[in-house]
Amino acid sequence: MKVRFTAYSNPTNFLHIAAKLLPWPWGLTVLVFAVGLFGAFAAPPDYQSRA
């Protein structure tokens, strides 16, 4: 099967495909942000902070 990328140069086709794919990056972004936020607040105190 040969893929013709010129079909995606049509804005209507591109937006139709992008609308289907966009929830996946959004979900991944929310998941990674939540893991990072959890890691920031669940991190142990720094052992070198004592003077």
Biopython code that builds the backbone (N, CA, C, O; Angstrom):
import numpy as np
from Bio.PDB.StructureBuilder import StructureBuilder

atoms = [
    (1, "MET", "N", (0.849, -1.188, 0.000)),
    (1, "MET", "CA", (0.000, 0.000, 0.000)),
    (1, "MET", "C", (0.887, 1.242, 0.000)),
    (1, "MET", "O", (1.701, 1.445, 0.902)),
    (2, "LYS", "N", (0.720, 2.036, -0.990)),
    (2, "LYS", "CA", (1.521, 3.250, -1.120)),
    (2, "LYS", "C", (0.777, 4.420, -0.476)),
    (2, "LYS", "O", (-0.396, 4.662, -0.759)),
    (3, "VAL", "N", (1.482, 5.133, 0.391)),
    (3, "VAL", "CA", (0.877, 6.268, 1.084)),
    (3, "VAL", "C", (1.189, 7.536, 0.308)),
    (3, "VAL", "O", (2.345, 7.825, 0.000)),
    (4, "ARG", "N", (0.164, 8.271, 0.006)),
    (4, "ARG", "CA", (0.344, 9.560, -0.659)),
    (4, "ARG", "C", (0.168, 10.662, 0.371)),
    (4, "ARG", "O", (-0.938, 10.917, 0.847)),
    (5, "PHE", "N", (1.268, 11.304, 0.704)),
    (5, "PHE", "CA", (1.223, 12.352, 1.716)),
    (5, "PHE", "C", (0.614, 13.644, 1.186)),
    (5, "PHE", "O", (0.297, 14.542, 1.965)),
    (6, "THR", "N", (0.451, 13.746, -0.112)),
    (6, "THR", "CA", (-0.171, 14.951, -0.662)),
    (6, "THR", "C", (-1.652, 15.020, -0.291)),
    (6, "THR", "O", (-2.257, 16.090, -0.352)),
    (7, "ALA", "N", (-2.236, 13.889, 0.092)),
    (7, "ALA", "CA", (-3.639, 13.907, 0.514)),
    (7, "ALA", "C", (-3.808, 14.691, 1.812)),
    (7, "ALA", "O", (-4.880, 15.232, 2.080)),
    (8, "TYR", "N", (-2.736, 14.751, 2.623)),
    (8, "TYR", "CA", (-2.821, 15.471, 3.896)),
    (8, "TYR", "C", (-2.611, 16.968, 3.728)),
    (8, "TYR", "O", (-2.801, 17.726, 4.679)),
    (9, "SER", "N", (-2.224, 17.406, 2.538)),
    (9, "SER", "CA", (-2.048, 18.841, 2.320)),
    (9, "SER", "C", (-3.388, 19.566, 2.192)),
    (9, "SER", "O", (-3.449, 20.792, 2.278)),
    (10, "ASN", "N", (-4.444, 18.810, 1.989)),
    (10, "ASN", "CA", (-5.781, 19.389, 1.969)),
    (10, "ASN", "C", (-6.191, 19.674, 3.417)),
    (10, "ASN", "O", (-6.250, 18.740, 4.217)),
    (11, "PRO", "N", (-6.475, 20.919, 3.782)),
    (11, "PRO", "CA", (-6.804, 21.243, 5.163)),
    (11, "PRO", "C", (-7.997, 20.456, 5.715)),
    (11, "PRO", "O", (-8.020, 20.124, 6.901)),
    (12, "THR", "N", (-8.956, 20.164, 4.893)),
    (12, "THR", "CA", (-10.117, 19.407, 5.369)),
    (12, "THR", "C", (-9.711, 17.998, 5.782)),
    (12, "THR", "O", (-10.132, 17.512, 6.832)),
    (13, "ASN", "N", (-8.903, 17.348, 4.970)),
    (13, "ASN", "CA", (-8.433, 16.008, 5.313)),
    (13, "ASN", "C", (-7.553, 16.030, 6.553)),
    (13, "ASN", "O", (-7.693, 15.190, 7.442)),
    (14, "PHE", "N", (-6.650, 16.994, 6.606)),
    (14, "PHE", "CA", (-5.741, 17.080, 7.740)),
    (14, "PHE", "C", (-6.495, 17.322, 9.036)),
    (14, "PHE", "O", (-6.222, 16.663, 10.040)),
    (15, "LEU", "N", (-7.426, 18.242, 9.033)),
    (15, "LEU", "CA", (-8.181, 18.541, 10.246)),
    (15, "LEU", "C", (-9.059, 17.375, 10.672)),
    (15, "LEU", "O", (-9.281, 17.171, 11.866)),
    (16, "HIS", "N", (-9.554, 16.622, 9.727)),
    (16, "HIS", "CA", (-10.359, 15.445, 10.051)),
    (16, "HIS", "C", (-9.509, 14.403, 10.780)),
    (16, "HIS", "O", (-9.947, 13.820, 11.772)),
    (17, "ILE", "N", (-8.304, 14.176, 10.287)),
    (17, "ILE", "CA", (-7.400, 13.212, 10.923)),
    (17, "ILE", "C", (-6.883, 13.756, 12.250)),
    (17, "ILE", "O", (-6.810, 13.017, 13.231)),
    (18, "ALA", "N", (-6.529, 15.024, 12.293)),
    (18, "ALA", "CA", (-6.003, 15.628, 13.515)),
    (18, "ALA", "C", (-7.047, 15.609, 14.631)),
    (18, "ALA", "O", (-6.700, 15.423, 15.797)),
    (19, "ALA", "N", (-8.303, 15.797, 14.290)),
    (19, "ALA", "CA", (-9.356, 15.776, 15.309)),
    (19, "ALA", "C", (-9.489, 14.398, 15.942)),
    (19, "ALA", "O", (-9.830, 14.283, 17.119)),
    (20, "LYS", "N", (-9.221, 13.353, 15.163)),
    (20, "LYS", "CA", (-9.284, 11.999, 15.711)),
    (20, "LYS", "C", (-8.067, 11.678, 16.581)),
    (20, "LYS", "O", (-8.179, 10.951, 17.568)),
    (21, "LEU", "N", (-6.909, 12.221, 16.213)),
    (21, "LEU", "CA", (-5.680, 11.898, 16.918)),
    (21, "LEU", "C", (-5.389, 12.797, 18.113)),
    (21, "LEU", "O", (-4.627, 12.405, 18.997)),
    (22, "LEU", "N", (-5.962, 13.969, 18.163)),
    (22, "LEU", "CA", (-5.627, 14.950, 19.189)),
    (22, "LEU", "C", (-5.918, 14.509, 20.623)),
    (22, "LEU", "O", (-5.144, 14.874, 21.507)),
    (23, "PRO", "N", (-6.969, 13.758, 20.917)),
    (23, "PRO", "CA", (-7.174, 13.340, 22.308)),
    (23, "PRO", "C", (-6.042, 12.483, 22.882)),
    (23, "PRO", "O", (-5.817, 12.507, 24.092)),
    (24, "TRP", "N", (-5.330, 11.733, 22.050)),
    (24, "TRP", "CA", (-4.240, 10.903, 22.553)),
    (24, "TRP", "C", (-3.074, 11.731, 23.097)),
    (24, "TRP", "O", (-2.625, 11.446, 24.207)),
    (25, "PRO", "N", (-2.559, 12.731, 22.389)),
    (25, "PRO", "CA", (-1.501, 13.556, 22.985)),
    (25, "PRO", "C", (-1.982, 14.327, 24.209)),
    (25, "PRO", "O", (-1.219, 14.530, 25.153)),
    (26, "TRP", "N", (-3.247, 14.758, 24.196)),
    (26, "TRP", "CA", (-3.774, 15.447, 25.378)),
    (26, "TRP", "C", (-3.773, 14.518, 26.588)),
    (26, "TRP", "O", (-3.359, 14.910, 27.679)),
    (27, "GLY", "N", (-4.235, 13.291, 26.390)),
    (27, "GLY", "CA", (-4.254, 12.327, 27.487)),
    (27, "GLY", "C", (-2.858, 12.018, 27.990)),
    (27, "GLY", "O", (-2.639, 11.937, 29.199)),
    (28, "LEU", "N", (-1.914, 11.845, 27.085)),
    (28, "LEU", "CA", (-0.539, 11.581, 27.471)),
    (28, "LEU", "C", (0.058, 12.771, 28.219)),
    (28, "LEU", "O", (0.798, 12.587, 29.185)),
    (29, "THR", "N", (-0.254, 13.969, 27.786)),
    (29, "THR", "CA", (0.236, 15.172, 28.456)),
    (29, "THR", "C", (-0.298, 15.263, 29.876)),
    (29, "THR", "O", (0.453, 15.570, 30.802)),
    (30, "VAL", "N", (-1.579, 15.002, 30.054)),
    (30, "VAL", "CA", (-2.180, 15.051, 31.392)),
    (30, "VAL", "C", (-1.560, 13.985, 32.290)),
    (30, "VAL", "O", (-1.280, 14.245, 33.460)),
    (31, "LEU", "N", (-1.346, 12.791, 31.750)),
    (31, "LEU", "CA", (-0.763, 11.703, 32.535)),
    (31, "LEU", "C", (0.665, 12.033, 32.970)),
    (31, "LEU", "O", (1.014, 11.850, 34.136)),
    (32, "VAL", "N", (1.484, 12.513, 32.049)),
    (32, "VAL", "CA", (2.868, 12.854, 32.378)),
    (32, "VAL", "C", (2.911, 14.024, 33.355)),
    (32, "VAL", "O", (3.739, 14.029, 34.266)),
    (33, "PHE", "N", (2.049, 15.002, 33.187)),
    (33, "PHE", "CA", (1.997, 16.138, 34.110)),
    (33, "PHE", "C", (1.611, 15.673, 35.511)),
    (33, "PHE", "O", (2.186, 16.135, 36.496)),
    (34, "ALA", "N", (0.633, 14.755, 35.610)),
    (34, "ALA", "CA", (0.199, 14.247, 36.909)),
    (34, "ALA", "C", (1.323, 13.461, 37.587)),
    (34, "ALA", "O", (1.525, 13.585, 38.795)),
    (35, "VAL", "N", (2.048, 12.658, 36.821)),
    (35, "VAL", "CA", (3.164, 11.896, 37.400)),
    (35, "VAL", "C", (4.256, 12.851, 37.879)),
    (35, "VAL", "O", (4.818, 12.651, 38.956)),
    (36, "GLY", "N", (4.560, 13.874, 37.105)),
    (36, "GLY", "CA", (5.564, 14.849, 37.514)),
    (36, "GLY", "C", (5.144, 15.634, 38.749)),
    (36, "GLY", "O", (5.962, 15.909, 39.626)),
    (37, "LEU", "N", (3.880, 15.989, 38.811)),
    (37, "LEU", "CA", (3.384, 16.712, 39.976)),
    (37, "LEU", "C", (3.425, 15.838, 41.217)),
    (37, "LEU", "O", (3.778, 16.302, 42.302)),
    (38, "PHE", "N", (3.064, 14.569, 41.054)),
    (38, "PHE", "CA", (3.153, 13.631, 42.174)),
    (38, "PHE", "C", (4.603, 13.477, 42.632)),
    (38, "PHE", "O", (4.884, 13.461, 43.830)),
    (39, "GLY", "N", (5.506, 13.365, 41.683)),
    (39, "GLY", "CA", (6.919, 13.228, 42.027)),
    (39, "GLY", "C", (7.469, 14.463, 42.726)),
    (39, "GLY", "O", (8.360, 14.351, 43.568)),
    (40, "ALA", "N", (6.956, 15.624, 42.390)),
    (40, "ALA", "CA", (7.435, 16.852, 43.027)),
    (40, "ALA", "C", (6.990, 16.935, 44.483)),
    (40, "ALA", "O", (7.743, 17.402, 45.337)),
    (41, "PHE", "N", (5.768, 16.483, 44.767)),
    (41, "PHE", "CA", (5.265, 16.580, 46.128)),
    (41, "PHE", "C", (5.571, 15.350, 46.969)),
    (41, "PHE", "O", (5.540, 15.432, 48.197)),
    (42, "ALA", "N", (5.863, 14.220, 46.350)),
    (42, "ALA", "CA", (6.156, 13.001, 47.095)),
    (42, "ALA", "C", (7.654, 12.784, 47.277)),
    (42, "ALA", "O", (8.063, 11.793, 47.883)),
    (43, "ALA", "N", (8.470, 13.685, 46.767)),
    (43, "ALA", "CA", (9.914, 13.535, 46.882)),
    (43, "ALA", "C", (10.338, 13.679, 48.349)),
    (43, "ALA", "O", (9.771, 14.491, 49.081)),
    (44, "PRO", "N", (11.324, 12.900, 48.773)),
    (44, "PRO", "CA", (11.792, 13.016, 50.150)),
    (44, "PRO", "C", (12.516, 14.341, 50.355)),
    (44, "PRO", "O", (12.994, 14.945, 49.395)),
    (45, "PRO", "N", (12.596, 14.784, 51.581)),
    (45, "PRO", "CA", (13.328, 16.035, 51.820)),
    (45, "PRO", "C", (14.809, 15.862, 51.451)),
    (45, "PRO", "O", (15.360, 14.765, 51.539)),
    (46, "ASP", "N", (15.410, 16.923, 51.054)),
    (46, "ASP", "CA", (16.811, 16.871, 50.625)),
    (46, "ASP", "C", (17.704, 16.635, 51.834)),
    (46, "ASP", "O", (17.634, 17.370, 52.819)),
    (47, "TYR", "N", (18.545, 15.606, 51.757)),
    (47, "TYR", "CA", (19.379, 15.268, 52.907)),
    (47, "TYR", "C", (20.523, 16.256, 53.078)),
    (47, "TYR", "O", (21.167, 16.248, 54.127)),
    (48, "GLN", "N", (20.803, 17.102, 52.099)),
    (48, "GLN", "CA", (21.875, 18.068, 52.197)),
    (48, "GLN", "C", (21.405, 19.445, 52.658)),
    (48, "GLN", "O", (22.194, 20.389, 52.700)),
    (49, "SER", "N", (20.152, 19.561, 52.996)),
    (49, "SER", "CA", (19.634, 20.882, 53.341)),
    (49, "SER", "C", (19.984, 21.289, 54.769)),
    (49, "SER", "O", (19.806, 22.450, 55.138)),
    (50, "ARG", "N", (20.479, 20.350, 55.581)),
    (50, "ARG", "CA", (20.853, 20.708, 56.962)),
    (50, "ARG", "C", (22.159, 21.492, 56.946)),
    (50, "ARG", "O", (23.103, 21.129, 56.245)),
    (51, "ALA", "N", (22.203, 22.539, 57.702)),
    (51, "ALA", "CA", (23.392, 23.403, 57.714)),
    (51, "ALA", "C", (24.439, 22.960, 58.649)),
    (51, "ALA", "O", (25.485, 23.600, 58.752)),
]
sb = StructureBuilder()
sb.init_structure("model")
sb.init_model(0)
sb.init_chain("A")
sb.init_seg("    ")
for serial, (resi, resn, name, xyz) in enumerate(atoms, 1):
    if name == "N":
        sb.init_residue(resn, " ", resi, " ")
    sb.init_atom(name, np.array(xyz, "f"), 0.0, 1.0, " ", f" {name:<3s}", serial, name[0])
structure = sb.get_structure()
